[in-house]
């Protein structure tokens, strides 16, 4: 929904990193997100690693994890798709 030039920067996120964030948040905070929301959080973590002066980012997560129980949260699906859960550089922390 954004027009070119309406953003300051972009961050590319690998599928494994997005899915890893989903798993980490579900395990550590009980928050279940969909894959695109996992990508948002993973991108935010990467961006904040590169820009430590940012203290309070805001992320908009448009999808919950309930519809993804048979895909990104299923070990069999991850193996079948050869998805390796990436380790993200910084831990995701909710305050």
N, CA, C and O of each residue as an XYZ file, in Angstrom:
380
protein
N       0.804     -1.194      0.000
C       0.000      0.000      0.000
C       0.849      1.261      0.000
O       0.324      2.374      0.035
N       2.147      1.081     -0.039
C       3.038      2.237     -0.031
C       3.458      2.572     -1.451
O       3.628      1.685     -2.288
N       3.619      3.830     -1.706
C       4.125      4.251     -2.999
C       5.643      4.378     -2.912
O       6.181      4.623     -1.832
N       6.329      4.215     -4.027
C       7.787      4.348     -3.994
C       8.213      5.670     -3.353
O       7.669      6.734     -3.647
N       9.191      5.562     -2.479
C       9.692      6.740     -1.801
C       9.004      7.024     -0.472
O       9.387      7.959      0.230
N       7.993      6.229     -0.116
C       7.260      6.455      1.127
C       7.918      5.768      2.324
O       7.375      5.807      3.428
N       9.062      5.149      2.126
C       9.772      4.478      3.214
C      11.216      4.926      3.231
O      11.744      5.419      2.235
N      11.846      4.747      4.375
C      13.235      5.164      4.543
C      14.229      4.073      4.195
O      15.324      4.361      3.712
N      13.856      2.810      4.436
C      14.796      1.714      4.265
C      14.027      0.415      4.103
O      12.839      0.347      4.418
N      14.695     -0.607      3.617
C      14.102     -1.933      3.532
C      15.072     -2.941      4.132
O      16.281     -2.714      4.156
N      14.536     -4.046      4.610
C      15.337     -5.130      5.164
C      14.815     -6.426      4.560
O      13.618     -6.705      4.621
N      15.703     -7.212      3.981
C      15.308     -8.505      3.430
C      15.449     -9.566      4.514
O      16.441     -9.592      5.243
N      14.458    -10.434      4.615
C      14.442    -11.477      5.636
C      14.267    -12.829      4.951
O      13.356    -13.007      4.143
N      15.131    -13.770      5.273
C      15.013    -15.137      4.749
C      13.831    -15.835      5.430
O      13.479    -15.513      6.565
N      13.225    -16.791      4.724
C      12.097    -17.534      5.287
C      12.451    -18.171      6.630
O      11.674    -18.101      7.583
N      13.626    -18.791      6.699
C      14.029    -19.464      7.931
C      14.120    -18.525      9.115
O      13.802    -18.912     10.239
N      14.550    -17.293      8.876
C      14.635    -16.307      9.960
C      13.241    -15.882     10.403
O      12.985    -15.743     11.600
N      12.344    -15.676      9.455
C      10.969    -15.276      9.798
C      10.278    -16.371     10.602
O       9.622    -16.095     11.607
N      10.430    -17.610     10.154
C       9.790    -18.728     10.848
C      10.432    -18.949     12.215
O       9.744    -19.286     13.178
N      11.746    -18.760     12.301
C      12.433    -18.906     13.594
C      11.908    -17.901     14.609
O      11.724    -18.235     15.779
N      11.668    -16.681     14.170
C      11.114    -15.666     15.071
C       9.736    -16.098     15.550
O       9.412    -15.938     16.727
N       8.920    -16.646     14.650
C       7.593    -17.131     15.049
C       7.718    -18.185     16.149
O       6.995    -18.145     17.144
N       8.630    -19.113     15.961
C       8.832    -20.173     16.959
C       9.362    -19.590     18.267
O       8.906    -19.967     19.346
N      10.312    -18.684     18.173
C      10.894    -18.093     19.385
C       9.842    -17.326     20.180
O       9.774    -17.462     21.401
N       9.035    -16.534     19.514
C       8.008    -15.763     20.217
C       6.947    -16.664     20.838
O       6.466    -16.405     21.942
N       6.590    -17.717     20.125
C       5.593    -18.636     20.684
C       6.147    -19.337     21.924
O       5.439    -19.512     22.916
N       7.411    -19.733     21.859
C       8.025    -20.441     22.980
C       8.286    -19.510     24.165
O       7.998    -19.870     25.306
N       8.822    -18.335     23.909
C       9.248    -17.463     25.004
C       8.142    -16.575     25.564
O       8.151    -16.246     26.750
N       7.188    -16.186     24.717
C       6.181    -15.219     25.170
C       4.747    -15.707     24.997
O       3.809    -15.024     25.409
N       4.566    -16.882     24.390
C       3.220    -17.381     24.168
C       2.464    -16.636     23.088
O       1.236    -16.696     23.023
N       3.202    -15.930     22.238
C       2.605    -15.159     21.146
C       2.776    -15.952     19.859
O       3.896    -16.295     19.481
N       1.679    -16.239     19.193
C       1.717    -17.011     17.963
C       1.439    -16.090     16.781
O       0.357    -15.514     16.671
N       2.427    -15.956     15.900
C       2.329    -15.070     14.742
C       2.352    -15.866     13.449
O       2.830    -17.000     13.413
N       1.832    -15.266     12.393
C       1.957    -15.826     11.063
C       3.317    -15.483     10.469
O       4.065    -14.677     11.023
N       3.620    -16.098      9.350
C       4.930    -15.937      8.734
C       5.280    -14.510      8.361
O       6.421    -14.090      8.558
N       4.334    -13.755      7.828
C       4.664    -12.378      7.444
C       4.919    -11.518      8.678
O       5.751    -10.612      8.639
N       4.217    -11.794      9.759
C       4.484    -11.059     10.996
C       5.838    -11.446     11.572
O       6.542    -10.602     12.126
N       6.205    -12.710     11.446
C       7.547    -13.139     11.860
C       8.619    -12.411     11.069
O       9.666    -12.055     11.608
N       8.351    -12.190      9.777
C       9.299    -11.449      8.947
C       9.414     -9.998      9.404
O      10.501     -9.420      9.384
N       8.296     -9.414      9.814
C       8.313     -8.030     10.315
C       9.207     -7.929     11.546
O      10.046     -7.033     11.641
N       9.023     -8.859     12.493
C       9.815     -8.823     13.721
C      11.284     -9.113     13.422
O      12.164     -8.449     13.970
N      11.562    -10.092     12.566
C      12.950    -10.400     12.200
C      13.617     -9.193     11.542
O      14.773     -8.885     11.830
N      12.888     -8.515     10.660
C      13.439     -7.317     10.012
C      13.717     -6.231     11.040
O      14.738     -5.547     10.963
N      12.824     -6.072     11.989
C      13.005     -5.067     13.038
C      14.261     -5.368     13.859
O      15.044     -4.467     14.160
N      14.446     -6.640     14.217
C      15.636     -7.028     14.984
C      16.904     -6.716     14.184
O      17.864     -6.167     14.726
N      16.905     -7.067     12.895
C      18.072     -6.774     12.051
C      18.313     -5.272     11.962
O      19.449     -4.809     12.063
N      17.236     -4.519     11.771
C      17.366     -3.068     11.642
C      17.902     -2.452     12.925
O      18.769     -1.579     12.887
N      17.388     -2.905     14.052
C      17.841     -2.355     15.330
C      19.288     -2.729     15.628
O      20.007     -1.951     16.255
N      19.729     -3.915     15.185
C      21.139     -4.275     15.339
C      22.027     -3.285     14.595
O      23.105     -2.928     15.071
N      21.571     -2.844     13.430
C      22.345     -1.902     12.614
C      22.159     -0.454     13.049
O      22.963      0.408     12.694
N      21.106     -0.182     13.815
C      20.786      1.184     14.248
C      20.484      1.201     15.751
O      19.331      1.375     16.146
N      21.502      1.022     16.585
C      21.270      0.902     18.037
C      20.673      2.143     18.686
O      20.210      2.074     19.825
N      20.673      3.265     17.997
C      20.097      4.484     18.567
C      18.568      4.425     18.622
O      17.944      5.235     19.308
N      17.969      3.485     17.914
C      16.512      3.344     17.937
C      16.132      2.583     19.198
O      16.555      1.446     19.406
N      15.327      3.227     20.036
C      15.008      2.639     21.336
C      13.617      2.021     21.411
O      13.405      1.091     22.190
N      12.686      2.504     20.636
C      11.303      2.034     20.765
C      10.655      1.862     19.394
O       9.864      2.707     18.976
N      10.978      0.780     18.695
C      10.383      0.581     17.366
C       8.926      0.150     17.490
O       8.495     -0.349     18.530
N       8.197      0.348     16.434
C       6.809     -0.112     16.357
C       6.708     -1.044     15.157
O       7.118     -0.694     14.050
N       6.161     -2.231     15.386
C       5.976     -3.208     14.315
C       4.496     -3.513     14.177
O       3.802     -3.717     15.173
N       4.023     -3.544     12.965
C       2.634     -3.899     12.700
C       2.613     -5.335     12.198
O       3.149     -5.650     11.136
N       1.982     -6.195     12.984
C       1.891     -7.621     12.661
C       0.457     -7.940     12.286
O      -0.439     -7.936     13.129
N       0.259     -8.215     11.020
C      -1.099     -8.350     10.489
C      -1.672     -9.756     10.568
O      -2.867     -9.940     10.333
N      -0.856    -10.755     10.893
C      -1.403    -12.111     10.905
C      -1.010    -12.858     12.167
O       0.132    -12.795     12.622
N      -1.978    -13.559     12.714
C      -1.746    -14.414     13.868
C      -1.346    -15.804     13.416
O      -1.431    -16.125     12.231
N      -0.912    -16.625     14.349
C      -0.381    -17.934     14.010
C      -1.386    -19.065     13.921
O      -1.033    -20.148     13.453
N      -2.636    -18.858     14.354
C      -3.614    -19.947     14.386
C      -3.756    -20.698     13.053
O      -3.820    -21.927     13.072
N      -3.807    -20.026     11.912
C      -3.963    -20.759     10.650
C      -2.712    -21.523     10.206
O      -2.763    -22.247      9.211
N      -1.605    -21.380     10.910
C      -0.335    -21.943     10.455
C       0.122    -23.150     11.261
O       1.280    -23.555     11.164
N      -0.775    -23.730     12.055
C      -0.416    -24.888     12.865
C       0.052    -26.072     12.038
O       0.869    -26.866     12.504
N      -0.452    -26.201     10.822
C      -0.075    -27.328      9.961
C       1.049    -26.961      8.983
O       1.442    -27.783      8.155
N       1.556    -25.750      9.074
C       2.652    -25.359      8.181
C       3.856    -24.896      9.013
O       4.639    -25.733      9.462
N       4.018    -23.605      9.224
C       5.256    -23.112      9.837
C       5.480    -23.609     11.260
O       6.603    -23.553     11.761
N       4.428    -24.096     11.922
C       4.583    -24.632     13.280
C       4.607    -26.156     13.306
O       4.595    -26.744     14.387
N       4.639    -26.803     12.163
C       4.627    -28.266     12.080
C       5.988    -28.779     11.633
O       6.463    -28.439     10.549
N       6.608    -29.594     12.468
C       7.935    -30.122     12.151
C       7.955    -30.891     10.830
O       8.906    -30.763     10.058
N       6.918    -31.688     10.561
C       6.863    -32.451      9.307
C       6.856    -31.523      8.091
O       7.531    -31.792      7.098
N       6.096    -30.437      8.170
C       6.027    -29.478      7.067
C       7.378    -28.802      6.861
O       7.834    -28.637      5.729
N       8.012    -28.414      7.965
C       9.323    -27.766      7.869
C      10.336    -28.697      7.206
O      11.109    -28.268      6.350
N      10.332    -29.982      7.605
C      11.249    -30.953      6.985
C      10.919    -31.142      5.501
O      11.826    -31.156      4.669
N       9.646    -31.287      5.163
C       9.237    -31.503      3.777
C       9.622    -30.335      2.880
O       9.939    -30.527      1.706
N       9.595    -29.117      3.434
C       9.947    -27.925      2.667
C      11.429    -27.572      2.796
O      11.885    -26.573      2.240
N      12.177    -28.397      3.533
C      13.609    -28.159      3.770
C      13.867    -26.792      4.392
O      14.834    -26.115      4.044
N      13.008    -26.397      5.303
C      13.162    -25.118      5.988
C      14.021    -25.342      7.226
O      13.674    -26.124      8.111
N      15.120    -24.655      7.266
C      15.972    -24.689      8.448
C      15.728    -23.405      9.219
O      15.842    -22.306      8.676
N      15.393    -23.556     10.481
C      15.127    -22.380     11.291
C      16.434    -21.641     11.542
O      17.345    -22.157     12.191
N      16.507    -20.445     11.023
C      17.705    -19.623     11.189
C      17.786    -19.123     12.620
O      16.769    -18.937     13.287
N      18.977    -18.915     13.066
C      19.171    -18.291     14.371
C      19.305    -16.795     14.130
O      20.124    -16.354     13.324
N      18.498    -16.031     14.832
C      18.584    -14.595     14.644
C      19.693    -14.040     15.524
O      20.030    -14.625     16.553
N      20.251    -12.923     15.121
C      21.393    -12.330     15.800
C      21.068    -11.921     17.233
O      21.836    -12.205     18.151
N      19.957    -11.270     17.421
C      19.583    -10.764     18.729
C      18.301    -11.440     19.201
O      17.434    -11.760     18.389
N      18.178    -11.655     20.481
C      16.938    -12.259     20.965
C      15.776    -11.272     20.825
O      15.970    -10.059     20.893
N      14.590    -11.797     20.633
C      13.396    -10.986     20.588
C      12.889    -10.866     22.024
O      12.659    -11.877     22.689
N      12.717     -9.653     22.494
C      12.312     -9.437     23.875
C      11.072     -8.553     23.905
O      11.041     -7.498     23.272
N      10.051     -8.986     24.643
C       8.865     -8.171     24.870
C       8.998     -7.505     26.224
O       9.425     -8.135     27.191
N       8.635     -6.240     26.297
C       8.665     -5.514     27.566
C       7.326     -4.925     27.845
O       7.142     -4.271     28.872
